[in-house]
Amino acid sequence: MELTFDQNPLGDLVPAEVYQTLEAHNLLNEKGVRDYQIRQQFRSMRAEDMPAYEAIEELREQHPYLQFDTIRKIVYGLRRRS
């Protein structure tokens, strides 16, 4: 069975078989996978010369439960220091 991108959102990092195994054993962090997808989408939008503000707003429309600053922190890798 071949996985699509929706089934393996980390297809550019890990093969479908590895992703399936990780998922089957509950070894994936859903938030981490979501953040990775958001960063990839942001990079793609910016590569198409979309202004950063507009790209973040578009991502916010796709993820309405996230605030603008949260998405900004995800795409720019801003994290709290422990």
mmCIF file of the N, C-alpha and C atoms, coordinates in Angstrom:
data_MODEL
# 
_entry.id   MODEL 
# 
loop_
_atom_site.group_PDB 
_atom_site.id 
_atom_site.type_symbol 
_atom_site.label_atom_id 
_atom_site.label_alt_id 
_atom_site.label_comp_id 
_atom_site.label_asym_id 
_atom_site.label_entity_id 
_atom_site.label_seq_id 
_atom_site.pdbx_PDB_ins_code 
_atom_site.Cartn_x 
_atom_site.Cartn_y 
_atom_site.Cartn_z 
_atom_site.occupancy 
_atom_site.B_iso_or_equiv 
_atom_site.pdbx_formal_charge 
_atom_site.auth_seq_id 
_atom_site.auth_comp_id 
_atom_site.auth_asym_id 
_atom_site.auth_atom_id 
_atom_site.pdbx_PDB_model_num 
ATOM 1   N N  . MET A 1 1  ? 0.849  -1.188 0.000  1.00 0.00 ? 1  MET A N  1 
ATOM 2   C CA . MET A 1 1  ? 0.000  0.000  0.000  1.00 0.00 ? 1  MET A CA 1 
ATOM 3   C C  . MET A 1 1  ? 0.889  1.244  0.000  1.00 0.00 ? 1  MET A C  1 
ATOM 4   N N  . GLU A 1 2  ? 0.709  2.095  -0.970 1.00 0.00 ? 2  GLU A N  1 
ATOM 5   C CA . GLU A 1 2  ? 1.504  3.314  -1.090 1.00 0.00 ? 2  GLU A CA 1 
ATOM 6   C C  . GLU A 1 2  ? 0.796  4.462  -0.373 1.00 0.00 ? 2  GLU A C  1 
ATOM 7   N N  . LEU A 1 3  ? 1.543  5.212  0.417  1.00 0.00 ? 3  LEU A N  1 
ATOM 8   C CA . LEU A 1 3  ? 0.975  6.342  1.150  1.00 0.00 ? 3  LEU A CA 1 
ATOM 9   C C  . LEU A 1 3  ? 1.031  7.596  0.315  1.00 0.00 ? 3  LEU A C  1 
ATOM 10  N N  . THR A 1 4  ? 0.020  8.443  0.467  1.00 0.00 ? 4  THR A N  1 
ATOM 11  C CA . THR A 1 4  ? 0.045  9.752  -0.170 1.00 0.00 ? 4  THR A CA 1 
ATOM 12  C C  . THR A 1 4  ? 0.661  10.742 0.809  1.00 0.00 ? 4  THR A C  1 
ATOM 13  N N  . PHE A 1 5  ? 0.869  11.993 0.344  1.00 0.00 ? 5  PHE A N  1 
ATOM 14  C CA . PHE A 1 5  ? 1.440  13.014 1.218  1.00 0.00 ? 5  PHE A CA 1 
ATOM 15  C C  . PHE A 1 5  ? 0.580  13.218 2.459  1.00 0.00 ? 5  PHE A C  1 
ATOM 16  N N  . ASP A 1 6  ? -0.752 13.140 2.291  1.00 0.00 ? 6  ASP A N  1 
ATOM 17  C CA . ASP A 1 6  ? -1.645 13.318 3.432  1.00 0.00 ? 6  ASP A CA 1 
ATOM 18  C C  . ASP A 1 6  ? -1.416 12.235 4.476  1.00 0.00 ? 6  ASP A C  1 
ATOM 19  N N  . GLN A 1 7  ? -1.092 11.035 4.018  1.00 0.00 ? 7  GLN A N  1 
ATOM 20  C CA . GLN A 1 7  ? -0.867 9.935  4.936  1.00 0.00 ? 7  GLN A CA 1 
ATOM 21  C C  . GLN A 1 7  ? 0.555  9.946  5.486  1.00 0.00 ? 7  GLN A C  1 
ATOM 22  N N  . ASN A 1 8  ? 1.498  10.496 4.731  1.00 0.00 ? 8  ASN A N  1 
ATOM 23  C CA . ASN A 1 8  ? 2.884  10.604 5.188  1.00 0.00 ? 8  ASN A CA 1 
ATOM 24  C C  . ASN A 1 8  ? 3.355  12.038 4.968  1.00 0.00 ? 8  ASN A C  1 
ATOM 25  N N  . PRO A 1 9  ? 3.033  12.920 5.890  1.00 0.00 ? 9  PRO A N  1 
ATOM 26  C CA . PRO A 1 9  ? 3.418  14.322 5.728  1.00 0.00 ? 9  PRO A CA 1 
ATOM 27  C C  . PRO A 1 9  ? 4.924  14.550 5.842  1.00 0.00 ? 9  PRO A C  1 
ATOM 28  N N  . LEU A 1 10 ? 5.653  13.522 6.207  1.00 0.00 ? 10 LEU A N  1 
ATOM 29  C CA . LEU A 1 10 ? 7.107  13.634 6.330  1.00 0.00 ? 10 LEU A CA 1 
ATOM 30  C C  . LEU A 1 10 ? 7.802  12.900 5.187  1.00 0.00 ? 10 LEU A C  1 
ATOM 31  N N  . GLY A 1 11 ? 7.111  12.780 4.072  1.00 0.00 ? 11 GLY A N  1 
ATOM 32  C CA . GLY A 1 11 ? 7.609  12.020 2.934  1.00 0.00 ? 11 GLY A CA 1 
ATOM 33  C C  . GLY A 1 11 ? 8.970  12.442 2.434  1.00 0.00 ? 11 GLY A C  1 
ATOM 34  N N  . ASP A 1 12 ? 9.314  13.713 2.587  1.00 0.00 ? 12 ASP A N  1 
ATOM 35  C CA . ASP A 1 12 ? 10.632 14.172 2.142  1.00 0.00 ? 12 ASP A CA 1 
ATOM 36  C C  . ASP A 1 12 ? 11.720 13.857 3.172  1.00 0.00 ? 12 ASP A C  1 
ATOM 37  N N  . LEU A 1 13 ? 11.311 13.352 4.351  1.00 0.00 ? 13 LEU A N  1 
ATOM 38  C CA . LEU A 1 13 ? 12.273 13.007 5.404  1.00 0.00 ? 13 LEU A CA 1 
ATOM 39  C C  . LEU A 1 13 ? 12.396 11.511 5.640  1.00 0.00 ? 13 LEU A C  1 
ATOM 40  N N  . VAL A 1 14 ? 11.252 10.825 5.657  1.00 0.00 ? 14 VAL A N  1 
ATOM 41  C CA . VAL A 1 14 ? 11.261 9.389  5.953  1.00 0.00 ? 14 VAL A CA 1 
ATOM 42  C C  . VAL A 1 14 ? 10.388 8.640  4.952  1.00 0.00 ? 14 VAL A C  1 
ATOM 43  N N  . PRO A 1 15 ? 10.786 7.434  4.606  1.00 0.00 ? 15 PRO A N  1 
ATOM 44  C CA . PRO A 1 15 ? 9.968  6.621  3.696  1.00 0.00 ? 15 PRO A CA 1 
ATOM 45  C C  . PRO A 1 15 ? 8.626  6.261  4.329  1.00 0.00 ? 15 PRO A C  1 
ATOM 46  N N  . ALA A 1 16 ? 7.663  5.915  3.495  1.00 0.00 ? 16 ALA A N  1 
ATOM 47  C CA . ALA A 1 16 ? 6.317  5.590  3.952  1.00 0.00 ? 16 ALA A CA 1 
ATOM 48  C C  . ALA A 1 16 ? 6.317  4.454  4.966  1.00 0.00 ? 16 ALA A C  1 
ATOM 49  N N  . GLU A 1 17 ? 7.155  3.453  4.748  1.00 0.00 ? 17 GLU A N  1 
ATOM 50  C CA . GLU A 1 17 ? 7.186  2.307  5.659  1.00 0.00 ? 17 GLU A CA 1 
ATOM 51  C C  . GLU A 1 17 ? 7.634  2.728  7.060  1.00 0.00 ? 17 GLU A C  1 
ATOM 52  N N  . VAL A 1 18 ? 8.631  3.578  7.123  1.00 0.00 ? 18 VAL A N  1 
ATOM 53  C CA . VAL A 1 18 ? 9.127  4.054  8.425  1.00 0.00 ? 18 VAL A CA 1 
ATOM 54  C C  . VAL A 1 18 ? 8.051  4.897  9.104  1.00 0.00 ? 18 VAL A C  1 
ATOM 55  N N  . TYR A 1 19 ? 7.419  5.778  8.341  1.00 0.00 ? 19 TYR A N  1 
ATOM 56  C CA . TYR A 1 19 ? 6.362  6.615  8.900  1.00 0.00 ? 19 TYR A CA 1 
ATOM 57  C C  . TYR A 1 19 ? 5.239  5.746  9.469  1.00 0.00 ? 19 TYR A C  1 
ATOM 58  N N  . GLN A 1 20 ? 4.823  4.719  8.705  1.00 0.00 ? 20 GLN A N  1 
ATOM 59  C CA . GLN A 1 20 ? 3.758  3.820  9.168  1.00 0.00 ? 20 GLN A CA 1 
ATOM 60  C C  . GLN A 1 20 ? 4.146  3.134  10.473 1.00 0.00 ? 20 GLN A C  1 
ATOM 61  N N  . THR A 1 21 ? 5.393  2.701  10.550 1.00 0.00 ? 21 THR A N  1 
ATOM 62  C CA . THR A 1 21 ? 5.864  2.024  11.762 1.00 0.00 ? 21 THR A CA 1 
ATOM 63  C C  . THR A 1 21 ? 5.858  2.973  12.953 1.00 0.00 ? 21 THR A C  1 
ATOM 64  N N  . LEU A 1 22 ? 6.362  4.178  12.750 1.00 0.00 ? 22 LEU A N  1 
ATOM 65  C CA . LEU A 1 22 ? 6.373  5.169  13.833 1.00 0.00 ? 22 LEU A CA 1 
ATOM 66  C C  . LEU A 1 22 ? 4.949  5.486  14.288 1.00 0.00 ? 22 LEU A C  1 
ATOM 67  N N  . GLU A 1 23 ? 4.063  5.658  13.326 1.00 0.00 ? 23 GLU A N  1 
ATOM 68  C CA . GLU A 1 23 ? 2.681  5.975  13.648 1.00 0.00 ? 23 GLU A CA 1 
ATOM 69  C C  . GLU A 1 23 ? 2.003  4.805  14.366 1.00 0.00 ? 23 GLU A C  1 
ATOM 70  N N  . ALA A 1 24 ? 2.263  3.593  13.906 1.00 0.00 ? 24 ALA A N  1 
ATOM 71  C CA . ALA A 1 24 ? 1.652  2.405  14.509 1.00 0.00 ? 24 ALA A CA 1 
ATOM 72  C C  . ALA A 1 24 ? 2.057  2.244  15.973 1.00 0.00 ? 24 ALA A C  1 
ATOM 73  N N  . HIS A 1 25 ? 3.252  2.683  16.305 1.00 0.00 ? 25 HIS A N  1 
ATOM 74  C CA . HIS A 1 25 ? 3.752  2.556  17.684 1.00 0.00 ? 25 HIS A CA 1 
ATOM 75  C C  . HIS A 1 25 ? 3.580  3.851  18.481 1.00 0.00 ? 25 HIS A C  1 
ATOM 76  N N  . ASN A 1 26 ? 2.802  4.770  17.907 1.00 0.00 ? 26 ASN A N  1 
ATOM 77  C CA . ASN A 1 26 ? 2.508  6.053  18.567 1.00 0.00 ? 26 ASN A CA 1 
ATOM 78  C C  . ASN A 1 26 ? 3.789  6.793  18.957 1.00 0.00 ? 26 ASN A C  1 
ATOM 79  N N  . LEU A 1 27 ? 4.738  6.843  18.027 1.00 0.00 ? 27 LEU A N  1 
ATOM 80  C CA . LEU A 1 27 ? 6.021  7.492  18.292 1.00 0.00 ? 27 LEU A CA 1 
ATOM 81  C C  . LEU A 1 27 ? 6.161  8.851  17.621 1.00 0.00 ? 27 LEU A C  1 
ATOM 82  N N  . LEU A 1 28 ? 5.077  9.337  17.051 1.00 0.00 ? 28 LEU A N  1 
ATOM 83  C CA . LEU A 1 28 ? 5.125  10.638 16.387 1.00 0.00 ? 28 LEU A CA 1 
ATOM 84  C C  . LEU A 1 28 ? 4.472  11.700 17.257 1.00 0.00 ? 28 LEU A C  1 
ATOM 85  N N  . ASN A 1 29 ? 5.068  12.851 17.278 1.00 0.00 ? 29 ASN A N  1 
ATOM 86  C CA . ASN A 1 29 ? 4.535  13.995 17.990 1.00 0.00 ? 29 ASN A CA 1 
ATOM 87  C C  . ASN A 1 29 ? 3.677  14.772 16.992 1.00 0.00 ? 29 ASN A C  1 
ATOM 88  N N  . GLU A 1 30 ? 2.354  14.749 17.181 1.00 0.00 ? 30 GLU A N  1 
ATOM 89  C CA . GLU A 1 30 ? 1.442  15.383 16.228 1.00 0.00 ? 30 GLU A CA 1 
ATOM 90  C C  . GLU A 1 30 ? 1.736  16.871 16.061 1.00 0.00 ? 30 GLU A C  1 
ATOM 91  N N  . LYS A 1 31 ? 2.040  17.540 17.152 1.00 0.00 ? 31 LYS A N  1 
ATOM 92  C CA . LYS A 1 31 ? 2.344  18.974 17.085 1.00 0.00 ? 31 LYS A CA 1 
ATOM 93  C C  . LYS A 1 31 ? 3.619  19.204 16.270 1.00 0.00 ? 31 LYS A C  1 
ATOM 94  N N  . GLY A 1 32 ? 4.609  18.364 16.466 1.00 0.00 ? 32 GLY A N  1 
ATOM 95  C CA . GLY A 1 32 ? 5.850  18.483 15.706 1.00 0.00 ? 32 GLY A CA 1 
ATOM 96  C C  . GLY A 1 32 ? 5.631  18.275 14.218 1.00 0.00 ? 32 GLY A C  1 
ATOM 97  N N  . VAL A 1 33 ? 4.809  17.305 13.871 1.00 0.00 ? 33 VAL A N  1 
ATOM 98  C CA . VAL A 1 33 ? 4.500  17.043 12.458 1.00 0.00 ? 33 VAL A CA 1 
ATOM 99  C C  . VAL A 1 33 ? 3.743  18.233 11.878 1.00 0.00 ? 33 VAL A C  1 
ATOM 100 N N  . ARG A 1 34 ? 2.766  18.751 12.628 1.00 0.00 ? 34 ARG A N  1 
ATOM 101 C CA . ARG A 1 34 ? 2.004  19.924 12.169 1.00 0.00 ? 34 ARG A CA 1 
ATOM 102 C C  . ARG A 1 34 ? 2.923  21.122 11.952 1.00 0.00 ? 34 ARG A C  1 
ATOM 103 N N  . ASP A 1 35 ? 3.805  21.373 12.908 1.00 0.00 ? 35 ASP A N  1 
ATOM 104 C CA . ASP A 1 35 ? 4.725  22.509 12.794 1.00 0.00 ? 35 ASP A CA 1 
ATOM 105 C C  . ASP A 1 35 ? 5.649  22.346 11.592 1.00 0.00 ? 35 ASP A C  1 
ATOM 106 N N  . TYR A 1 36 ? 6.104  21.132 11.346 1.00 0.00 ? 36 TYR A N  1 
ATOM 107 C CA . TYR A 1 36 ? 6.960  20.871 10.188 1.00 0.00 ? 36 TYR A CA 1 
ATOM 108 C C  . TYR A 1 36 ? 6.198  21.194 8.899  1.00 0.00 ? 36 TYR A C  1 
ATOM 109 N N  . GLN A 1 37 ? 4.944  20.768 8.813  1.00 0.00 ? 37 GLN A N  1 
ATOM 110 C CA . GLN A 1 37 ? 4.137  21.050 7.633  1.00 0.00 ? 37 GLN A CA 1 
ATOM 111 C C  . GLN A 1 37 ? 3.938  22.554 7.450  1.00 0.00 ? 37 GLN A C  1 
ATOM 112 N N  . ILE A 1 38 ? 3.685  23.253 8.542  1.00 0.00 ? 38 ILE A N  1 
ATOM 113 C CA . ILE A 1 38 ? 3.498  24.704 8.473  1.00 0.00 ? 38 ILE A CA 1 
ATOM 114 C C  . ILE A 1 38 ? 4.774  25.370 7.961  1.00 0.00 ? 38 ILE A C  1 
ATOM 115 N N  . ARG A 1 39 ? 5.940  24.947 8.476  1.00 0.00 ? 39 ARG A N  1 
ATOM 116 C CA . ARG A 1 39 ? 7.207  25.528 8.016  1.00 0.00 ? 39 ARG A CA 1 
ATOM 117 C C  . ARG A 1 39 ? 7.438  25.260 6.523  1.00 0.00 ? 39 ARG A C  1 
ATOM 118 N N  . GLN A 1 40 ? 7.104  24.056 6.077  1.00 0.00 ? 40 GLN A N  1 
ATOM 119 C CA . GLN A 1 40 ? 7.274  23.721 4.662  1.00 0.00 ? 40 GLN A CA 1 
ATOM 120 C C  . GLN A 1 40 ? 6.366  24.581 3.790  1.00 0.00 ? 40 GLN A C  1 
ATOM 121 N N  . GLN A 1 41 ? 5.107  24.746 4.214  1.00 0.00 ? 41 GLN A N  1 
ATOM 122 C CA . GLN A 1 41 ? 4.170  25.580 3.458  1.00 0.00 ? 41 GLN A CA 1 
ATOM 123 C C  . GLN A 1 41 ? 4.653  27.027 3.408  1.00 0.00 ? 41 GLN A C  1 
ATOM 124 N N  . PHE A 1 42 ? 5.132  27.525 4.537  1.00 0.00 ? 42 PHE A N  1 
ATOM 125 C CA . PHE A 1 42 ? 5.620  28.898 4.600  1.00 0.00 ? 42 PHE A CA 1 
ATOM 126 C C  . PHE A 1 42 ? 6.791  29.094 3.628  1.00 0.00 ? 42 PHE A C  1 
ATOM 127 N N  . ARG A 1 43 ? 7.748  28.177 3.654  1.00 0.00 ? 43 ARG A N  1 
ATOM 128 C CA . ARG A 1 43 ? 8.899  28.277 2.747  1.00 0.00 ? 43 ARG A CA 1 
ATOM 129 C C  . ARG A 1 43 ? 8.458  28.258 1.295  1.00 0.00 ? 43 ARG A C  1 
ATOM 130 N N  . SER A 1 44 ? 7.481  27.425 0.999  1.00 0.00 ? 44 SER A N  1 
ATOM 131 C CA . SER A 1 44 ? 6.968  27.333 -0.368 1.00 0.00 ? 44 SER A CA 1 
ATOM 132 C C  . SER A 1 44 ? 6.315  28.651 -0.798 1.00 0.00 ? 44 SER A C  1 
ATOM 133 N N  . MET A 1 45 ? 5.524  29.230 0.063  1.00 0.00 ? 45 MET A N  1 
ATOM 134 C CA . MET A 1 45 ? 4.869  30.504 -0.237 1.00 0.00 ? 45 MET A CA 1 
ATOM 135 C C  . MET A 1 45 ? 5.897  31.611 -0.432 1.00 0.00 ? 45 MET A C  1 
ATOM 136 N N  . ARG A 1 46 ? 6.895  31.645 0.443  1.00 0.00 ? 46 ARG A N  1 
ATOM 137 C CA . ARG A 1 46 ? 7.934  32.674 0.342  1.00 0.00 ? 46 ARG A CA 1 
ATOM 138 C C  . ARG A 1 46 ? 8.755  32.489 -0.932 1.00 0.00 ? 46 ARG A C  1 
ATOM 139 N N  . ALA A 1 47 ? 8.967  31.247 -1.356 1.00 0.00 ? 47 ALA A N  1 
ATOM 140 C CA . ALA A 1 47 ? 9.714  30.971 -2.589 1.00 0.00 ? 47 ALA A CA 1 
ATOM 141 C C  . ALA A 1 47 ? 8.959  31.491 -3.814 1.00 0.00 ? 47 ALA A C  1 
ATOM 142 N N  . GLU A 1 48 ? 7.639  31.621 -3.666 1.00 0.00 ? 48 GLU A N  1 
ATOM 143 C CA . GLU A 1 48 ? 6.813  32.165 -4.737 1.00 0.00 ? 48 GLU A CA 1 
ATOM 144 C C  . GLU A 1 48 ? 6.630  33.679 -4.573 1.00 0.00 ? 48 GLU A C  1 
ATOM 145 N N  . ASP A 1 49 ? 7.508  34.296 -3.797 1.00 0.00 ? 49 ASP A N  1 
ATOM 146 C CA . ASP A 1 49 ? 7.529  35.752 -3.576 1.00 0.00 ? 49 ASP A CA 1 
ATOM 147 C C  . ASP A 1 49 ? 6.302  36.307 -2.851 1.00 0.00 ? 49 ASP A C  1 
ATOM 148 N N  . MET A 1 50 ? 5.644  35.475 -2.068 1.00 0.00 ? 50 MET A N  1 
ATOM 149 C CA . MET A 1 50 ? 4.544  35.969 -1.257 1.00 0.00 ? 50 MET A CA 1 
ATOM 150 C C  . MET A 1 50 ? 5.145  36.660 -0.036 1.00 0.00 ? 50 MET A C  1 
ATOM 151 N N  . PRO A 1 51 ? 4.666  37.860 0.288  1.00 0.00 ? 51 PRO A N  1 
ATOM 152 C CA . PRO A 1 51 ? 5.173  38.536 1.486  1.00 0.00 ? 51 PRO A CA 1 
ATOM 153 C C  . PRO A 1 51 ? 4.938  37.687 2.742  1.00 0.00 ? 51 PRO A C  1 
ATOM 154 N N  . ALA A 1 52 ? 5.851  37.772 3.689  1.00 0.00 ? 52 ALA A N  1 
ATOM 155 C CA . ALA A 1 52 ? 5.790  36.952 4.895  1.00 0.00 ? 52 ALA A CA 1 
ATOM 156 C C  . ALA A 1 52 ? 4.469  37.146 5.640  1.00 0.00 ? 52 ALA A C  1 
ATOM 157 N N  . TYR A 1 53 ? 4.028  38.392 5.766  1.00 0.00 ? 53 TYR A N  1 
ATOM 158 C CA . TYR A 1 53 ? 2.777  38.673 6.485  1.00 0.00 ? 53 TYR A CA 1 
ATOM 159 C C  . TYR A 1 53 ? 1.606  37.946 5.831  1.00 0.00 ? 53 TYR A C  1 
ATOM 160 N N  . GLU A 1 54 ? 1.524  38.002 4.501  1.00 0.00 ? 54 GLU A N  1 
ATOM 161 C CA . GLU A 1 54 ? 0.434  37.343 3.787  1.00 0.00 ? 54 GLU A CA 1 
ATOM 162 C C  . GLU A 1 54 ? 0.522  35.824 3.932  1.00 0.00 ? 54 GLU A C  1 
ATOM 163 N N  . ALA A 1 55 ? 1.725  35.284 3.897  1.00 0.00 ? 55 ALA A N  1 
ATOM 164 C CA . ALA A 1 55 ? 1.904  33.842 4.046  1.00 0.00 ? 55 ALA A CA 1 
ATOM 165 C C  . ALA A 1 55 ? 1.433  33.397 5.426  1.00 0.00 ? 55 ALA A C  1 
ATOM 166 N N  . ILE A 1 56 ? 1.787  34.157 6.443  1.00 0.00 ? 56 ILE A N  1 
ATOM 167 C CA . ILE A 1 56 ? 1.365  33.811 7.800  1.00 0.00 ? 56 ILE A CA 1 
ATOM 168 C C  . ILE A 1 56 ? -0.150 33.918 7.927  1.00 0.00 ? 56 ILE A C  1 
ATOM 169 N N  . GLU A 1 57 ? -0.741 34.936 7.328  1.00 0.00 ? 57 GLU A N  1 
ATOM 170 C CA . GLU A 1 57 ? -2.201 35.087 7.362  1.00 0.00 ? 57 GLU A CA 1 
ATOM 171 C C  . GLU A 1 57 ? -2.885 33.920 6.657  1.00 0.00 ? 57 GLU A C  1 
ATOM 172 N N  . GLU A 1 58 ? -2.335 33.477 5.531  1.00 0.00 ? 58 GLU A N  1 
ATOM 173 C CA . GLU A 1 58 ? -2.914 32.343 4.822  1.00 0.00 ? 58 GLU A CA 1 
ATOM 174 C C  . GLU A 1 58 ? -2.819 31.073 5.671  1.00 0.00 ? 58 GLU A C  1 
ATOM 175 N N  . LEU A 1 59 ? -1.685 30.895 6.323  1.00 0.00 ? 59 LEU A N  1 
ATOM 176 C CA . LEU A 1 59 ? -1.525 29.738 7.210  1.00 0.00 ? 59 LEU A CA 1 
ATOM 177 C C  . LEU A 1 59 ? -2.501 29.823 8.386  1.00 0.00 ? 59 LEU A C  1 
ATOM 178 N N  . ARG A 1 60 ? -2.739 31.027 8.849  1.00 0.00 ? 60 ARG A N  1 
ATOM 179 C CA . ARG A 1 60 ? -3.682 31.227 9.952  1.00 0.00 ? 60 ARG A CA 1 
ATOM 180 C C  . ARG A 1 60 ? -5.098 30.852 9.536  1.00 0.00 ? 60 ARG A C  1 
ATOM 181 N N  . GLU A 1 61 ? -5.444 31.127 8.284  1.00 0.00 ? 61 GLU A N  1 
ATOM 182 C CA . GLU A 1 61 ? -6.763 30.722 7.776  1.00 0.00 ? 61 GLU A CA 1 
ATOM 183 C C  . GLU A 1 61 ? -6.878 29.196 7.732  1.00 0.00 ? 61 GLU A C  1 
ATOM 184 N N  . GLN A 1 62 ? -5.770 28.521 7.428  1.00 0.00 ? 62 GLN A N  1 
ATOM 185 C CA . GLN A 1 62 ? -5.765 27.062 7.374  1.00 0.00 ? 62 GLN A CA 1 
ATOM 186 C C  . GLN A 1 62 ? -5.773 26.442 8.780  1.00 0.00 ? 62 GLN A C  1 
ATOM 187 N N  . HIS A 1 63 ? -5.253 27.190 9.743  1.00 0.00 ? 63 HIS A N  1 
ATOM 188 C CA . HIS A 1 63 ? -5.169 26.726 11.136 1.00 0.00 ? 63 HIS A CA 1 
ATOM 189 C C  . HIS A 1 63 ? -5.773 27.798 12.043 1.00 0.00 ? 63 HIS A C  1 
ATOM 190 N N  . PRO A 1 64 ? -7.106 27.962 12.003 1.00 0.00 ? 64 PRO A N  1 
ATOM 191 C CA . PRO A 1 64 ? -7.732 29.074 12.739 1.00 0.00 ? 64 PRO A CA 1 
ATOM 192 C C  . PRO A 1 64 ? -7.575 28.993 14.258 1.00 0.00 ? 64 PRO A C  1 
ATOM 193 N N  . TYR A 1 65 ? -7.195 27.850 14.773 1.00 0.00 ? 65 TYR A N  1 
ATOM 194 C CA . TYR A 1 65 ? -7.004 27.697 16.217 1.00 0.00 ? 65 TYR A CA 1 
ATOM 195 C C  . TYR A 1 65 ? -5.645 28.236 16.668 1.00 0.00 ? 65 TYR A C  1 
ATOM 196 N N  . LEU A 1 66 ? -4.783 28.641 15.710 1.00 0.00 ? 66 LEU A N  1 
ATOM 197 C CA . LEU A 1 66 ? -3.476 29.206 16.042 1.00 0.00 ? 66 LEU A CA 1 
ATOM 198 C C  . LEU A 1 66 ? -3.498 30.717 15.849 1.00 0.00 ? 66 LEU A C  1 
ATOM 199 N N  . GLN A 1 67 ? -2.847 31.423 16.740 1.00 0.00 ? 67 GLN A N  1 
ATOM 200 C CA . GLN A 1 67 ? -2.751 32.870 16.625 1.00 0.00 ? 67 GLN A CA 1 
ATOM 201 C C  . GLN A 1 67 ? -1.620 33.248 15.677 1.00 0.00 ? 67 GLN A C  1 
ATOM 202 N N  . PHE A 1 68 ? -1.667 34.476 15.176 1.00 0.00 ? 68 PHE A N  1 
ATOM 203 C CA . PHE A 1 68 ? -0.657 34.977 14.250 1.00 0.00 ? 68 PHE A CA 1 
ATOM 204 C C  . PHE A 1 68 ? 0.743  34.801 14.834 1.00 0.00 ? 68 PHE A C  1 
ATOM 205 N N  . ASP A 1 69 ? 0.928  35.224 16.086 1.00 0.00 ? 69 ASP A N  1 
ATOM 206 C CA . ASP A 1 69 ? 2.252  35.125 16.718 1.00 0.00 ? 69 ASP A CA 1 
ATOM 207 C C  . ASP A 1 69 ? 2.717  33.686 16.888 1.00 0.00 ? 69 ASP A C  1 
ATOM 208 N N  . THR A 1 70 ? 1.787  32.774 17.105 1.00 0.00 ? 70 THR A N  1 
ATOM 209 C CA . THR A 1 70 ? 2.155  31.366 17.230 1.00 0.00 ? 70 THR A CA 1 
ATOM 210 C C  . THR A 1 70 ? 2.708  30.851 15.914 1.00 0.00 ? 70 THR A C  1 
ATOM 211 N N  . ILE A 1 71 ? 2.037  31.172 14.824 1.00 0.00 ? 71 ILE A N  1 
ATOM 212 C CA . ILE A 1 71 ? 2.520  30.743 13.508 1.00 0.00 ? 71 ILE A CA 1 
ATOM 213 C C  . ILE A 1 71 ? 3.850  31.402 13.204 1.00 0.00 ? 71 ILE A C  1 
ATOM 214 N N  . ARG A 1 72 ? 3.985  32.659 13.556 1.00 0.00 ? 72 ARG A N  1 
ATOM 215 C CA . ARG A 1 72 ? 5.257  33.357 13.338 1.00 0.00 ? 72 ARG A CA 1 
ATOM 216 C C  . ARG A 1 72 ? 6.384  32.658 14.092 1.00 0.00 ? 72 ARG A C  1 
ATOM 217 N N  . LYS A 1 73 ? 6.119  32.250 15.312 1.00 0.00 ? 73 LYS A N  1 
ATOM 218 C CA . LYS A 1 73 ? 7.130  31.535 16.097 1.00 0.00 ? 73 LYS A CA 1 
ATOM 219 C C  . LYS A 1 73 ? 7.461  30.183 15.472 1.00 0.00 ? 73 LYS A C  1 
ATOM 220 N N  . ILE A 1 74 ? 6.460  29.514 14.930 1.00 0.00 ? 74 ILE A N  1 
ATOM 221 C CA . ILE A 1 74 ? 6.691  28.221 14.284 1.00 0.00 ? 74 ILE A CA 1 
ATOM 222 C C  . ILE A 1 74 ? 7.572  28.396 13.045 1.00 0.00 ? 74 ILE A C  1 
ATOM 223 N N  . VAL A 1 75 ? 7.222  29.342 12.182 1.00 0.00 ? 75 VAL A N  1 
ATOM 224 C CA . VAL A 1 75 ? 7.949  29.462 10.911 1.00 0.00 ? 75 VAL A CA 1 
ATOM 225 C C  . VAL A 1 75 ? 9.345  30.046 11.075 1.00 0.00 ? 75 VAL A C  1 
ATOM 226 N N  . TYR A 1 76 ? 9.532  30.864 12.083 1.00 0.00 ? 76 TYR A N  1 
ATOM 227 C CA . TYR A 1 76 ? 10.858 31.446 12.297 1.00 0.00 ? 76 TYR A CA 1 
ATOM 228 C C  . TYR A 1 76 ? 11.657 30.706 13.362 1.00 0.00 ? 76 TYR A C  1 
ATOM 229 N N  . GLY A 1 77 ? 11.090 29.649 13.916 1.00 0.00 ? 77 GLY A N  1 
ATOM 230 C CA . GLY A 1 77 ? 11.813 28.828 14.883 1.00 0.00 ? 77 GLY A CA 1 
ATOM 231 C C  . GLY A 1 77 ? 12.059 29.517 16.209 1.00 0.00 ? 77 GLY A C  1 
ATOM 232 N N  . LEU A 1 78 ? 11.205 30.462 16.563 1.00 0.00 ? 78 LEU A N  1 
ATOM 233 C CA . LEU A 1 78 ? 11.370 31.162 17.846 1.00 0.00 ? 78 LEU A CA 1 
ATOM 234 C C  . LEU A 1 78 ? 10.784 30.294 18.939 1.00 0.00 ? 78 LEU A C  1 
ATOM 235 N N  . ARG A 1 79 ? 11.596 29.952 19.887 1.00 0.00 ? 79 ARG A N  1 
ATOM 236 C CA . ARG A 1 79 ? 11.143 29.105 20.991 1.00 0.00 ? 79 ARG A CA 1 
ATOM 237 C C  . ARG A 1 79 ? 11.581 29.733 22.305 1.00 0.00 ? 79 ARG A C  1 
ATOM 238 N N  . ARG A 1 80 ? 10.795 29.429 23.328 1.00 0.00 ? 80 ARG A N  1 
ATOM 239 C CA . ARG A 1 80 ? 11.164 29.907 24.666 1.00 0.00 ? 80 ARG A CA 1 
ATOM 240 C C  . ARG A 1 80 ? 12.399 29.173 25.135 1.00 0.00 ? 80 ARG A C  1 
ATOM 241 N N  . ARG A 1 81 ? 13.234 29.898 25.799 1.00 0.00 ? 81 ARG A N  1 
ATOM 242 C CA . ARG A 1 81 ? 14.417 29.288 26.408 1.00 0.00 ? 81 ARG A CA 1 
ATOM 243 C C  . ARG A 1 81 ? 14.029 28.752 27.771 1.00 0.00 ? 81 ARG A C  1 
ATOM 244 N N  . SER A 1 82 ? 14.444 27.553 28.067 1.00 0.00 ? 82 SER A N  1 
ATOM 245 C CA . SER A 1 82 ? 14.100 26.953 29.368 1.00 0.00 ? 82 SER A CA 1 
ATOM 246 C C  . SER A 1 82 ? 14.981 27.493 30.461 1.00 0.00 ? 82 SER A C  1 
# 
